[in-house]
Amino acid sequence: MSAPTVIFQVTAIGTSPRALATTVRSVLYWVRNTPKLRFRYLVWLLIEPDGYATDPDLYEGLRTEGVTVTVIPRAYRTKLGTSGKARALQFASEERIRLRLSDPLIWVYHQDEETCVGQDTLEGISDFVARGDRLVGTGVILYPLDWAGSPSHVQELTRSYDDFRVLDSMTAAGNPTSGFHGSHFLTRADVEDSIGWDARGYVPGEDLLFEIRVRREFGSVFGLLKGFAYEKGAFSMRDQLRQRRRWVHGVLHALRRSDEVPLRRKATLAYSALSWFSALPSVAVLVASVAFHYGPLLIVTGVFTGFIWTSMVFAYVEGYRLHRRYLYHPASWPRLALHGVLGALVDVLAPWYALVTRPSKGDFIPKDRPAEIPHPRPVGPTVPV
């Protein structure tokens, strides 16, 4: 029997060329330095024309290193006229079909522009495709790359801890808490290509819509992907706010516009959205009860806020434990606590900011390290550029 093939597919605008180069080189390095992998591989990089124009020499250099670099034609249109990242993903799907790379022995590992892999990632992928008993796999993402200990970076610690909830939900029937991933997920090519990414208009949450479609057509086919992926957080609280705005609009889009989302799933999405929106009023009530010395209100709200704050602190602590061995400059506990509060406040404001501002295709934030952040010593999965 032929060995399966894994296409490592990086789909991005392309305006963060250094981050993209690090990502694809992490794949090239570790597939050549990880023994006993049970798959063949291809590395695809799909970018927009404006992204390619930012550094054509770099992208052509990646081509000579063995990466299939594809610039998505400006004139390309999907049947339903989708835009944004979904357009690029649909183009890749149609390209696989054209090249006859869409069958049960072909798998696609989806990466964002900063989704680096390590030896553990590749061993997890190898194990997943060798077993082949699940059609989609997803795992835990860490955020140690270009770590600066900023409020936005500290906030990402909680996302890694929350991945345990996401994975538990995704692998359960019906996805009861609406977990999903837009990167570090693996899917069989024929499954992805039969589902497609096409939709009417701009879809800010294309990954959410894809997960819903797969579950509708194939049922509970999601499994755990061993190993971490390694990404980076927003470099500023402004970028963090813009990133979260896109996520909120993705959920709101699924609730308001998509007739593909079943009623039961809309209910869980609505509950998740309501929980996020309630964070700001909860903080406001807590502050007001202290400021106006309204003790009874503080006692009542304390029943809930005590549990919420305890859960948040636990998420920071456990998230930091997951990251600690990958961080070149671990922060002090007082600084972590302060920046954790600031980062959390940005997330508290994000849904309301999204509610009063329109979704923007520019909410894909820059991932190239700013000049003022020194380059960390290569640790764990990263490969020097």
C-alpha positions as CSV (number, residue, x, y, z in Angstrom):
1,M,0.0,0.0,0.0
2,S,1.3,3.5,-0.9
3,A,2.3,5.8,1.9
4,P,0.0,8.8,2.4
5,T,1.0,12.3,1.3
6,V,0.7,15.3,3.5
7,I,0.4,18.8,1.9
8,F,1.6,21.4,4.3
9,Q,-0.5,24.3,3.1
10,V,0.2,27.9,4.3
11,T,-2.6,30.2,3.1
12,A,-2.0,33.9,3.8
13,I,-2.1,37.4,2.3
14,G,1.7,37.4,2.2
15,T,2.4,40.8,3.7
16,S,4.4,39.2,6.5
17,P,7.1,37.5,4.4
18,R,9.6,36.9,7.2
19,A,7.0,35.1,9.3
20,L,6.0,33.0,6.3
21,A,9.6,32.1,5.6
22,T,10.1,30.9,9.1
23,T,6.9,28.9,8.9
24,V,7.7,27.0,5.7
25,R,11.3,26.5,6.7
26,S,10.2,24.9,10.0
27,V,8.4,22.3,7.9
28,L,11.3,21.8,5.5
29,Y,13.8,21.4,8.4
30,W,11.8,19.0,10.5
31,V,10.5,16.7,7.7
32,R,14.2,16.2,6.9
33,N,15.3,15.7,10.5
34,T,12.5,13.6,12.0
35,P,13.1,9.9,11.6
36,K,10.5,7.3,10.7
37,L,7.8,9.6,9.4
38,R,5.1,7.5,7.6
39,F,4.2,10.0,4.9
40,R,5.5,11.8,1.9
41,Y,5.1,15.5,1.8
42,L,4.6,18.7,-0.3
43,V,4.8,22.2,0.9
44,W,2.4,24.7,-0.6
45,L,2.4,28.5,0.0
46,L,-0.6,30.4,-1.4
47,I,-0.4,34.2,-1.3
48,E,-2.1,37.2,-2.8
49,P,-0.4,39.4,-5.5
50,D,0.1,42.3,-3.1
51,G,1.7,40.0,-0.6
52,Y,4.1,38.6,-3.2
53,A,5.1,42.2,-4.2
54,T,6.3,42.9,-0.7
55,D,9.4,40.7,-1.1
56,P,9.5,38.7,-4.4
57,D,13.1,37.7,-3.9
58,L,12.3,36.0,-0.6
59,Y,9.4,34.1,-2.2
60,E,11.4,33.1,-5.2
61,G,14.1,31.9,-2.8
62,L,11.5,29.7,-1.0
63,R,10.6,28.2,-4.4
64,T,14.2,27.2,-5.0
65,E,14.2,25.5,-1.5
66,G,11.3,23.2,-2.7
67,V,8.2,25.2,-1.7
68,T,5.4,25.4,-4.3
69,V,4.7,29.1,-4.2
70,T,1.4,30.1,-5.8
71,V,0.2,33.6,-6.3
72,I,-3.6,33.6,-6.5
73,P,-4.6,35.3,-9.7
74,R,-6.4,38.6,-9.2
75,A,-9.0,37.6,-11.7
76,Y,-9.9,34.3,-9.9
77,R,-13.6,34.2,-8.8
78,T,-15.4,31.4,-7.1
79,K,-18.8,30.3,-8.2
80,L,-20.5,32.0,-5.2
81,G,-18.2,35.0,-5.3
82,T,-16.6,34.5,-1.8
83,S,-13.8,36.8,-0.8
84,G,-11.1,37.0,1.8
85,K,-9.2,33.9,3.0
86,A,-12.1,31.6,1.9
87,R,-11.3,32.6,-1.7
88,A,-7.7,31.5,-1.4
89,L,-8.7,28.2,0.3
90,Q,-11.2,27.5,-2.4
91,F,-8.6,28.1,-5.1
92,A,-6.2,25.6,-3.4
93,S,-9.0,23.1,-3.3
94,E,-9.7,23.4,-7.0
95,E,-6.0,23.3,-7.7
96,R,-5.7,19.9,-5.9
97,I,-8.6,18.5,-7.9
98,R,-7.0,19.8,-11.1
99,L,-3.6,18.1,-10.2
100,R,-5.4,14.9,-9.1
101,L,-4.3,15.4,-5.5
102,S,-7.7,14.8,-4.0
103,D,-8.1,11.3,-2.8
104,P,-8.1,9.3,0.6
105,L,-4.3,9.0,0.6
106,I,-3.8,12.8,0.4
107,W,-4.0,14.9,3.6
108,V,-3.9,18.7,4.0
109,Y,-2.3,20.3,7.1
110,H,-3.5,23.9,7.4
111,Q,-1.1,26.6,8.6
112,D,-1.5,30.3,9.1
113,E,1.4,32.5,8.1
114,E,3.0,32.0,11.6
115,T,2.1,28.4,12.3
116,C,5.5,26.8,12.8
117,V,5.9,23.0,13.4
118,G,8.3,21.0,15.5
119,Q,9.4,17.3,15.6
120,D,6.4,16.6,17.9
121,T,4.0,18.1,15.4
122,L,5.3,15.9,12.5
123,E,5.2,12.8,14.7
124,G,1.6,13.6,15.6
125,I,0.7,14.1,11.9
126,S,2.4,10.8,11.0
127,D,0.5,8.9,13.6
128,F,-2.8,10.4,12.6
129,V,-2.5,9.7,8.9
130,A,-1.1,6.2,9.5
131,R,-4.2,5.3,11.6
132,G,-6.6,7.0,9.2
133,D,-9.6,6.3,11.4
134,R,-10.6,10.0,11.6
135,L,-11.1,12.5,8.8
136,V,-10.1,15.7,10.5
137,G,-7.5,16.2,13.3
138,T,-6.8,19.2,15.5
139,G,-4.5,19.9,18.4
140,V,-3.1,22.4,20.9
141,I,-1.5,25.6,19.8
142,L,1.2,27.4,21.8
143,Y,2.3,31.0,21.3
144,P,6.0,31.3,22.2
145,L,7.3,32.7,18.9
146,D,8.7,36.3,19.2
147,W,7.5,36.3,22.8
148,A,7.9,39.7,24.4
149,G,5.8,39.3,27.6
150,S,3.4,42.1,26.4
151,P,-0.2,42.1,27.6
152,S,-1.3,40.6,24.2
153,H,1.3,37.9,24.4
154,V,0.4,37.0,28.0
155,Q,-3.3,36.8,27.1
156,E,-2.5,34.1,24.6
157,L,-1.5,31.8,27.4
158,T,-5.2,31.4,28.2
159,R,-6.0,30.4,24.6
160,S,-3.6,27.4,24.9
161,Y,-5.3,26.3,28.1
162,D,-8.7,26.7,26.5
163,D,-7.7,24.4,23.7
164,F,-8.4,21.5,26.0
165,R,-12.0,22.6,26.0
166,V,-12.0,23.2,22.3
167,L,-10.5,19.7,21.5
168,D,-12.9,18.0,23.9
169,S,-15.8,19.7,22.2
170,M,-14.7,19.2,18.7
171,T,-14.2,15.5,19.1
172,A,-17.7,15.1,20.8
173,A,-20.9,14.6,18.9
174,G,-22.4,17.9,17.9
175,N,-19.6,20.1,19.2
176,P,-21.5,21.1,22.3
177,T,-19.4,24.2,23.2
178,S,-18.6,25.3,19.6
179,G,-14.9,24.8,19.6
180,F,-13.0,25.1,16.3
181,H,-9.6,25.9,14.9
182,G,-8.5,27.8,11.9
183,S,-5.0,26.6,11.8
184,H,-3.0,23.5,13.0
185,F,-5.7,21.2,11.7
186,L,-5.4,18.2,9.3
187,T,-8.0,17.0,7.0
188,R,-8.3,14.4,4.3
189,A,-8.1,16.1,0.9
190,D,-11.1,14.4,-0.7
191,V,-13.2,15.4,2.3
192,E,-12.1,19.0,2.2
193,D,-12.5,19.3,-1.5
194,S,-16.0,17.8,-1.4
195,I,-17.0,20.4,1.2
196,G,-15.2,23.4,-0.2
197,W,-14.8,26.9,1.1
198,D,-17.1,28.8,-1.2
199,A,-19.8,31.0,0.3
200,R,-21.7,34.1,-0.7
201,G,-19.8,37.3,0.0
202,Y,-17.1,37.8,2.7
203,V,-17.1,35.2,5.4
204,P,-15.0,36.4,8.4
205,G,-15.2,33.0,10.1
206,E,-14.5,30.6,7.2
207,D,-13.0,28.0,9.5
208,L,-16.2,27.9,11.6
209,L,-18.3,27.5,8.5
210,F,-16.1,24.7,7.2
211,E,-16.2,22.8,10.5
212,I,-20.0,23.0,10.5
213,R,-20.2,21.7,6.9
214,V,-17.9,18.8,7.7
215,R,-20.0,17.8,10.7
216,R,-23.2,18.1,8.7
217,E,-22.0,15.9,5.8
218,F,-19.8,13.4,7.6
219,G,-20.8,13.5,11.3
220,S,-18.5,13.2,14.2
221,V,-15.2,12.5,12.3
222,F,-12.9,14.8,14.3
223,G,-9.9,13.4,16.2
224,L,-7.0,14.6,18.4
225,L,-3.8,15.6,16.7
226,K,-0.8,14.9,18.9
227,G,2.0,17.5,19.2
228,F,1.8,21.2,19.4
229,A,1.9,23.9,16.8
230,Y,3.9,27.1,17.6
231,E,2.5,30.5,16.8
232,K,2.8,34.1,17.9
233,G,0.4,36.5,19.5
234,A,-0.5,40.1,18.4
235,F,2.3,42.5,18.9
236,S,0.1,45.3,20.3
237,M,-3.2,45.6,22.1
238,R,-4.6,47.4,19.1
239,D,-3.8,44.4,16.9
240,Q,-5.3,42.1,19.5
241,L,-8.5,44.1,19.4
242,R,-8.7,44.0,15.6
243,Q,-8.0,40.2,15.7
244,R,-10.7,39.6,18.2
245,R,-13.1,41.8,16.2
246,R,-12.7,39.4,13.3
247,W,-13.5,36.4,15.5
248,V,-16.6,38.1,16.9
249,H,-17.8,39.0,13.4
250,G,-17.2,35.4,12.3
251,V,-19.6,34.2,15.0
252,L,-22.2,36.9,14.3
253,H,-22.0,36.0,10.6
254,A,-22.8,32.4,11.4
255,L,-25.8,33.5,13.6
256,R,-27.3,36.1,11.2
257,R,-26.4,35.3,7.6
258,S,-25.7,31.6,7.1
259,D,-28.6,29.3,6.4
260,E,-26.1,26.4,6.7
261,V,-25.8,26.5,10.4
262,P,-28.3,24.2,12.2
263,L,-30.5,25.6,14.9
264,R,-28.8,23.6,17.7
265,R,-25.4,24.9,16.7
266,K,-26.7,28.5,16.5
267,A,-27.9,28.1,20.1
268,T,-24.4,27.1,21.3
269,L,-22.8,29.9,19.3
270,A,-25.3,32.4,20.7
271,Y,-24.5,31.2,24.2
272,S,-20.8,31.6,23.6
273,A,-21.3,35.1,22.2
274,L,-23.6,36.1,25.1
275,S,-20.9,34.9,27.6
276,W,-18.3,37.0,25.9
277,F,-20.5,40.1,25.6
278,S,-21.5,39.8,29.3
279,A,-17.9,40.2,30.4
280,L,-17.9,44.0,30.1
281,P,-21.2,44.5,32.0
282,S,-20.0,42.1,34.7
283,V,-16.8,44.1,35.2
284,A,-18.7,47.4,35.2
285,V,-21.1,46.1,37.8
286,L,-18.2,44.9,40.0
287,V,-16.4,48.3,39.7
288,A,-19.6,50.2,40.4
289,S,-20.5,48.2,43.5
290,V,-17.0,48.9,44.9
291,A,-17.0,52.6,43.9
292,F,-20.5,53.3,45.3
293,H,-20.0,51.1,48.4
294,Y,-23.1,49.0,47.5
295,G,-22.3,46.0,49.6
296,P,-25.3,43.8,48.8
297,L,-24.6,44.0,45.0
298,L,-21.0,43.1,45.6
299,I,-22.0,40.0,47.6
300,V,-24.4,38.8,44.9
301,T,-22.0,39.5,42.0
302,G,-19.1,38.0,44.0
303,V,-20.8,34.6,43.8
304,F,-20.2,34.7,40.0
305,T,-17.1,36.9,39.6
306,G,-15.2,34.9,42.2
307,F,-15.6,31.7,40.1
308,I,-14.8,33.6,36.9
309,W,-11.7,35.3,38.2
310,T,-10.5,32.0,39.7
311,S,-11.0,30.2,36.4
312,M,-9.1,33.0,34.6
313,V,-6.1,32.9,36.9
314,F,-6.0,29.1,36.6
315,A,-6.0,29.5,32.8
316,Y,-3.0,31.9,33.0
317,V,-1.1,29.6,35.4
318,E,-1.7,26.4,33.4
319,G,-1.1,28.2,30.1
320,Y,2.2,29.6,31.4
321,R,3.3,26.1,32.4
322,L,2.6,24.8,28.9
323,H,4.8,27.6,27.4
324,R,7.6,28.0,30.0
325,R,10.1,25.7,28.4
326,Y,9.8,27.5,25.1
327,L,10.2,31.0,26.4
328,Y,13.6,32.7,26.1
329,H,12.6,35.6,28.4
330,P,10.2,34.3,31.0
331,A,8.5,37.2,32.7
332,S,8.3,37.8,36.4
333,W,5.1,36.9,38.2
334,P,4.2,40.5,39.0
335,R,4.6,41.5,35.4
336,L,2.7,38.5,34.2
337,A,-0.2,39.4,36.5
338,L,-0.3,43.1,35.4
339,H,-0.1,42.2,31.7
340,G,-2.6,39.4,32.2
341,V,-5.2,41.9,33.5
342,L,-4.5,44.4,30.7
343,G,-4.7,41.7,28.0
344,A,-7.9,40.4,29.5
345,L,-9.5,43.9,29.5
346,V,-8.8,44.1,25.7
347,D,-10.7,40.8,25.3
348,V,-13.5,42.2,27.5
349,L,-13.9,45.2,25.2
350,A,-13.5,43.3,21.9
351,P,-17.1,42.1,21.3
352,W,-18.5,45.5,22.0
353,Y,-15.9,47.1,19.7
354,A,-16.9,44.6,17.0
355,L,-20.6,45.5,17.6
356,V,-20.1,49.2,16.8
357,T,-17.5,48.8,14.0
358,R,-17.8,47.0,10.7
359,P,-15.8,43.9,9.9
360,S,-12.6,44.6,8.0
361,K,-10.6,42.4,5.7
362,G,-7.6,44.3,7.1
363,D,-8.2,42.5,10.5
364,F,-5.5,40.0,9.5
365,I,-2.8,41.5,11.7
366,P,0.9,41.7,10.9
367,K,3.1,38.8,12.0
368,D,6.5,40.1,11.1
369,R,8.4,40.9,14.3
370,P,8.7,44.7,14.8
371,A,12.2,46.1,14.9
372,E,11.9,47.2,18.5
373,I,11.4,43.5,19.6
374,P,14.8,41.8,19.7
375,H,15.1,38.4,18.0
376,P,14.9,35.6,20.6
377,R,17.4,32.8,20.8
378,P,16.1,29.9,18.7
379,V,14.2,27.6,21.1
380,G,12.2,24.4,20.5
381,P,10.6,24.2,17.1
382,T,11.9,27.5,15.6
383,V,14.5,27.6,12.8
384,P,16.7,30.7,12.3
385,V,15.8,32.7,9.1
